């Protein structure tokens, strides 16, 4: 049993599936047409952590809608923090 798209779970012994705050960040537990399975769920590109709510290295959030932005260089990250 694995999570559906938009959901995540903390570990394989839990029956509690968590709705992800950003549904597109949680891919569910099956991808590549079922060739890859994760019992806790996969995070989308740029996301990581609990309920795929954190930014992976090289990514940052900005704007009122928390858009994920790929950081090309450290100067971009500094500029985003100033906004």
Buried (B, 14 or more C-beta within 10 A) or exposed (E): EBBBBBBBBEEEEEEEBBEBEBEEBBBBBBBEEEEEEBEBBBBBEBBBEEBBBBBBEEBBBEEEEEEBBEBEEEEEBEEBEEE
